[in-house]
Amino acid sequence: MSQSAFVMHEEEYGEITAVVERLLREANAKCVYLVDKDGQLIASSGDIKEIDVTSLASLTAGNIAATGGMAKLIGEKEFSVLFHEGERDNLHISVVGQRVILVVIFDKRSSIGLVRLRVKKASDDLARTIQKLVSKMEAVTEEASLLEQITDDDIEKLFS
């Protein structure tokens, strides 16, 4: 199922950024990223100077796609939450609203339980905002479709 790229409006971008920043604080995370399923960064917050964000976004989308293939092999729709534990840092990756990916990087100052709890609330908030954004995109597409139906004859009649 191909999904169109997001056309971000200022209102929704502000809402998304606020949720990402709140999640960073409440989960006591190092950084938080919101990525679309094509691997494009939508929003980020936290200490990101040491991370190649473009590569992280792309690899995260690939990770979700790969695990989606594994899920289908065993009869699941997708794995909506992934967790990677490292020596210093951990990654919590979750799919939000079947359209975007939320990535939380955290260390020993936080816990997986706290991150999961805070991600749940943030995911609900983000899903509402993403749905509002998708609705606006669909409305614009409908308007464009109606405009495409106007013929040259219709325009001539209008100005005659």
Protein Blocks (a to p, Z undefined) as FASTA:
>chain_A
ZZddddddfklmmmmmmmmmmmmmmnopabdcdddfkopafbdcdjfklpcfklmmmmmm
mmmmmmmmmmmmnopabdcbdcdddfkbccddddehhlaccdddddfkbcfklmmmmmmm
mmmmmmmmmmmmmmmmmmmmmmmmmmmmpcfklmmmmmZZ
